[in-house]
Each structure stands twice: as C-alpha cells, then as structure tokens.
Amino acid sequence: MEKVRIGIIGVGGITQYAHIPCFQKLENVEIMAISDPNEDKLKKVAEKFNIPQKFSDYQELLAVKEIDAVVICTPNVFHKEQSVAALQSGKHVLCEKPVALNSKETGEILKTAKERGKKFMVAFCHRFDNTTQILKKYIEQGEFGEIYYAKATYLRRRGIPGLGGWFTIKKLSGGGPLIDCGVHMLDTAIWLMGSPKPVEVVGSSYNKFKKEATDGGWPPVESRTGDKYSGTFDVEDLATSFIKFANGATLFLEASWAGNSETGLFLSLFGTKAGAKVGQSEEEGKMGGRGLKIFTEKQGGLVDILPVLPEVNPYQKEAEHFVECIRENKEPITKPEEILNVVKIIEAIYLSAEKGEEVKL
C-alpha cells in the first residue's frame, strides 16, 4: 500500500489538537476528508488544515472508496453506529475512547470488525506514553514478578469539560469523568497488570459540584466554533471503584472532574519483585513526561530507581501504530477482549453505584 488515506468523523478539540496534526506528520498518509454536522466548524477546520473534502453527513465520507481508514471522534453515543458503518463500508477504524456506551454495543463493533476482516483500534493514547511503554517492557521481562495490586487516579480540581456540551449530558456521553478520563487510567492499569479477567466490582459516584460547576476549558475554546452549550450537567463529577480479578489481583480506581483534592494522573503498581509509581500533579504537566519511580531490591538493600526517559508525543505514537497495523497487517495494541473488559468494568461501576452493592461479572 503506497499511501494510507484517512477520513475523520468529528472535528472537535481532540481532532484538531491531536489526530489531524499527528496523521499529517506521517509519510505517505493523507487525510482525505473530514465530516461533522457543525458546518461552521467543518469549514474552518478544512481550511486550517488544508483538507480537500468535507461532508456534513458522515455517510457521504464513508462512500468515498479511496479512503482506507476512518478515525471516529464524535460524542460517545454515536461511536457504535459510526464504527459499525465504517467497518461495513470496508474501512479500518480508530475510535476515540470510550469505544461505546455499553458492552452490548461494544460486542457489535468487535463482531463486525472480525466479520469484515478490518482493523479496529481504540484510541487509548496512554498506552503509548514513555513511562507506560518502558514499564510494559520491564513487566514482560519478569522484572516486577506478579503484579497483585494497583491504584489508578485521574483527578481534576475544577476541570468539567465543555459545561452543558455533550460531555456533561448523560444521554450523549454515557457518564462523567469515569467514562471520559478514568477510562484511560483503567485501561492502562489493566494492560500493565497483564489483562486479567475482572470478576467483581464495587463502585460509588458523586455529583457534589453541580451548583458550582464551571467550564474547565476543554475542548479548547478556539475549537468550539458553532457549538451550543445548554448548561446541563447530569453526570457524576467523581467516581471511585474497587475491582477484583480472577487471578486474585485487585485495582483501586478514582476519576474526577471537580473536587477539593490533589490533582493529576497517578498509577501505582505492586509486584512481588518490584513496584512502581507513575505520576505528576496537574501543574507539572500532563502526558509525555510523567515521572516514573521504581521500587525494588538490589544486593539485599531497598533501592529506588528513577529512569531517564525520552520525551514522546503519545498521540503521534498512536497514529504511527495504527498506520503500521494497516500497512503491515498487524494486530492493533488494543485487543478485543481488553476493549470489552474495560467497558464491562465501567458498566459495572455505574451499576454498583446505582444499586449500592457489589456487582459480579
């Protein structure tokens, strides 16, 4: 395949900030078309990034036979419909997280991808972070032994995205910070733990800042051309959970958009040979340079290791991997069972929070 031609459905903040710039940097890759029902934004993005074709109806984009692959960056409620349609039209698919609103929808997508023989990948960009990649290598080489416990945190102090836009409307998003940013930490933790099978979940959710909710600045204001905001905020602002796996391992997860707490992304791993903590405060920056500390034992003494890692753009690495999977017929880093298990866990957390009791999977 000489050139991989890409179509992108949805031209909001993540498309403008990450996907378009990253794919346009790759050799022999062309973003041929974009689609969005917001025609003002569609026109602006097409002109800014010099993209030749634009459609207000995504079905018209899928009808372009020359397009090899589609990136889906729309509100969560549309992911299943658009992923299935793209796969059925013969396109490979990279879908933004969360893959779908529930496990039933996720199953339909994965079934279609298998039947059509097309690549389907979820945009879990944190798997491509420098710290995550080096930890995965250490773990696979046995340097951590058995990982039996992990803690994963994604906390914002005041960071509600696009207040009153689709992020904060449950029928469009499916939920709040758990399904928005907590899903990243959940996927990363489970992947590093070796993708054990989840068997039991206890979850709680809270909405304590509804009356004081303020827009957290994402998507970037300059990317919101033509968007309308109702002020609706009917999802959680904090979710917490405790997850048990079939191999006896456990995971504590918390995600918030607002709270009187520390902020940042943190991940701790407890292994029989070594442990690790990844993380930094929100003020110290976000992805690409998170601090990594490894706790182990050498020559009979306790040792802390601080690896020096090269800076990377995880979105760029994600785009490169997706294109490589298409060119070389490789399996994407996100495997079907891993994708489905993440959705099942999120589904169970919300159900447990609603019922006030544990949920068995």
Secondary structure, DSSP 8 states (H G I E B T S, - for coil): ---EEEEEE--SHHIIIIIHHHHHTSTTEEEEEEE-S-HHHHHHHHHHHT-SEEESSHHHHHT-TT--EEEE-S-GGGHHHHHHHHHHTT-EEEEESSS-SSHHHHHHHHHHHHHHT--EEEE-GGGGSHHHHHHHHHHHTTTT--EEEEEEEEE-SB-BTTTTSGGG-HHHHSSSHIIIIIHHHHHHHHHHTT---EEEEEEEEE---TTT--B---S-GGG-TT--------S-SEEEEEEEETTS-EEEEEEESB-SS--EEEEEEEESS-EEEEEE-GGG-STT--EEEEEEEETTEEEEE--------HHHHHHHHHHHHHHHT---SS-HHHHHHHHHHHHHHHHHHHHTS-EE-
